[in-house]
Amino acid sequence: MLMLTAVVLFLVLSFAAACRGDFSGFGMIAEGILYIAGILLMCWLFTQPVLLGILIVIGIVIAFASYRNKKEIE
């Protein structure tokens, strides 16, 4: 575990030194990692139909509550 930490720290610090203060690349890397994680999460949810159903119901409730809140503001 210590070796993995050292390698990751070396990579991050090397990237930071190469950027010379412009860290917009970190945002792009993080966005790519989050995109891949989202795809893997969706693939896992498709193997768990009960969790997928619960997630769909929660999404509908959130969308309905958001729509009602916007309507009350106007």
N, C-alpha and C positions, 0 to 999 in steps of 0.2 A: 504494500500500500504506500509505503514511503517512496518507493521508486516511481510509482505512478504519479504521485503528487509532485515529485521533483521534475518529471518529464513535462507534465502539464504546466507547472510554474515556469519552466524554461521556455516552453512554446509561447505562453502568454507574454512573458517579459521580452522575448525576442520580437514578437509582433509589436509590442508597445515601443520598443526601441526603433523599429523600422518605420513606425508611423510618424515619429517626431512631432507629437502633439496633436495630430489629426486622428481621432479615434472613431471616425465614421465607419471604419471597417468592422469594428466590434459589433456595431448595431446590425450590420448585414450578416455577420456570422451568427449572432444570436437569433435573428429572424429566420435564418435557414434551419437552425437547430430546432426552433419552436415549430416550424412548418413540418419538419420530419416527425417530431414528437406528436404533433396533432394527427398526422396520418396514421402513425402507429396506434394512437389512442382510439381512433375511429375503427381501425382494423380489429382491435381487441374488443371494442364495444359490439361489433357485428357478430362476434362469437358468443356474446352474452346477451341474448334477446331481452331478458328481464331488465337488465340495466339500461339497455337502449330504449326500452319503452318508458322507463322512469325518467330518463333524460329528455325524451320527447315531451312528456307531460310537463316537466319542470320548465322546458323552453316555451311551451304554449302559455303556461301561467305567467311567466315573466313577460312575454310579448303582450299578453292581454293587459297586465298591470301597467306596463309602460304606455300602451295605447290609451288606457283610461286616464293615466296621469297627464299625458299631453293634452287630452281633450279638456280636462279640468282647468289646465293653465290658460287655455285660450278662452 
